[in-house]
C-alpha cells in the first residue's frame, strides 16, 4: 500500500511529538521527516516532496508564510499545507494563502482525523479526474478544473490552446480557442496539468502548449496556427527543448 508522505515543520518539540504520535496511528500516512526551523524545513520539503505538510506559523528564523513563499517556484508536486499553530489570528492568512486546513494547538484526536479524512477524500477525487497518459485527443474526453471561486469548469483538450502561469497571482490560466481565458485555482501544478492529456506539453516554466496548435518552432519561439500566430510569448526554454525533441522526433 502506498502511503501519503507527511512532513512536520515546527520549532516546538512537544507539538511535533504529539502530532507524530497521532499520525503514526493512521496506516495510510507515513511521517517522513520533521524540522525545527524554516531553513531546515525548506531542505526537507524539497528532498521528501511530501503530500501533506504540517507547518507552524511562528518560528525563530522565519514565518511559515515566508517559507511557503520561498518554496513556491520550486514546488512542482501537489502538496497540501495545514497550518499547525497555537494562534487563531493566523486563520485569515490561511484562507488567503489557500492552505488546505488549519489545526489549532492543542488539538483533539478527532480534529486531526477529520483533516486526514478530508485530505484522503480530496486526493481520491483528484485521482479520478486525472486522465491516463495515452488517451486520444480526438476521443473528445472532458475533464474538470476548479476556478479560484471553487466553481467546476468542464474543458476538452481540443478547445485549449495553451496554459500560462501568472507569477503575480501565483496561478495558472487557460487560454481557449475562443480567445477567452479561465483562471485556475491556486495550487494547481504544471505536473497535474500535463497529466490531463498527452497533447499538453510544457515548453517553459510558465507555459504549457497544446501540441496540436503548434505550427513551427523558430528562434526558440513556438508559433501557433492562425488565428493564434500573433502570440509571441511562447518561448521554448533550454530545459524543455531536448524533452520536446526526443518526444516528437524533432
DAGI-V85162 format. One record per residue. N is the residue number from 1. RES is the residue in three letters. PSI is psi as a letter, one per 30 degrees, with the letter a starting at -180 (NA if undefined). Layout:
{{N RES PSI} {N RES PSI}}
This chain:
{{1 UNK k} {2 UNK k} {3 UNK l} {4 UNK k} {5 UNK k} {6 UNK k} {7 UNK k} {8 UNK k} {9 UNK j} {10 UNK k} {11 UNK f} {12 UNK j} {13 UNK e} {14 UNK e} {15 UNK e} {16 UNK e} {17 UNK e} {18 UNK e} {19 UNK e} {20 UNK e} {21 UNK e} {22 UNK e} {23 UNK e} {24 UNK f} {25 UNK f} {26 UNK j} {27 UNK f} {28 UNK f} {29 UNK k} {30 UNK j} {31 UNK j} {32 UNK f} {33 UNK l} {34 UNK l} {35 UNK k} {36 UNK f} {37 UNK l} {38 UNK e} {39 UNK e} {40 UNK e} {41 UNK e} {42 UNK e} {43 UNK e} {44 UNK e} {45 UNK e} {46 UNK e} {47 UNK e} {48 UNK e} {49 UNK i} {50 UNK l} {51 UNK e} {52 UNK k} {53 UNK k} {54 UNK j} {55 UNK k} {56 UNK l} {57 UNK e} {58 UNK j} {59 UNK l} {60 UNK e} {61 UNK f} {62 UNK l} {63 UNK l} {64 UNK e} {65 UNK e} {66 UNK e} {67 UNK e} {68 UNK e} {69 UNK e} {70 UNK e} {71 UNK f} {72 UNK e} {73 UNK f} {74 UNK f} {75 UNK j} {76 UNK g} {77 UNK l} {78 UNK i} {79 UNK k} {80 UNK k} {81 UNK k} {82 UNK j} {83 UNK k} {84 UNK j} {85 UNK l} {86 UNK g} {87 UNK j} {88 UNK f} {89 UNK f} {90 UNK g} {91 UNK e} {92 UNK e} {93 UNK e} {94 UNK e} {95 UNK e} {96 UNK e} {97 UNK g} {98 UNK h} {99 UNK l} {100 UNK e} {101 UNK a} {102 UNK j} {103 UNK j} {104 UNK k} {105 UNK k} {106 UNK k} {107 UNK l} {108 UNK l} {109 UNK e} {110 UNK e} {111 UNK e} {112 UNK e} {113 UNK e} {114 UNK e} {115 UNK e} {116 UNK e} {117 UNK e} {118 UNK e} {119 UNK e} {120 UNK e} {121 UNK e} {122 UNK e} {123 UNK e} {124 UNK e} {125 UNK e} {126 UNK e} {127 UNK e} {128 UNK f} {129 UNK f} {130 UNK k} {131 UNK k} {132 UNK k} {133 UNK k} {134 UNK f} {135 UNK k} {136 UNK k} {137 UNK e} {138 UNK f} {139 UNK f} {140 UNK g} {141 UNK k} {142 UNK k} {143 UNK l} {144 UNK k} {145 UNK l} {146 UNK k} {147 UNK l} {148 UNK f} {149 UNK g} {150 UNK g} {151 UNK l} {152 UNK k} {153 UNK k} {154 UNK k} {155 UNK l} {156 UNK k} {157 UNK e} {158 UNK f} {159 UNK f} {160 UNK k} {161 UNK e} {162 UNK l} {163 UNK k} {164 UNK k} {165 UNK k} {166 UNK j} {167 UNK e} {168 UNK e} {169 UNK f} {170 UNK h} {171 UNK k} {172 UNK k} {173 UNK l} {174 UNK k} {175 UNK j} {176 UNK l} {177 UNK f} {178 UNK f} {179 UNK g} {180 UNK l} {181 UNK k} {182 UNK k} {183 UNK k} {184 UNK l} {185 UNK k} {186 UNK k} {187 UNK f} {188 UNK k} {189 UNK l} {190 UNK e} {191 UNK e} {192 UNK e} {193 UNK e} {194 UNK f} {195 UNK f} {196 UNK e} {197 UNK k} {198 UNK f} {199 UNK f} {200 UNK j} {201 UNK k} {202 UNK k} {203 UNK f} {204 UNK l} {205 UNK f} {206 UNK g} {207 UNK k} {208 UNK k} {209 UNK l} {210 UNK j} {211 UNK f} {212 UNK f} {213 UNK f} {214 UNK k} {215 UNK e} {216 UNK l} {217 UNK j} {218 UNK k} {219 UNK h} {220 UNK g} {221 UNK k} {222 UNK j} {223 UNK k} {224 UNK l} {225 UNK k} {226 UNK k} {227 UNK g} {228 UNK g} {229 UNK f} {230 UNK g} {231 UNK j} {232 UNK g} {233 UNK f} {234 UNK i} {235 UNK k} {236 UNK j} {237 UNK l} {238 UNK e} {239 UNK e} {240 UNK f} {241 UNK e} {242 UNK e} {243 UNK e} {244 UNK e} {245 UNK e} {246 UNK e} {247 UNK e} {248 UNK g} {249 UNK h} {250 UNK NA}}
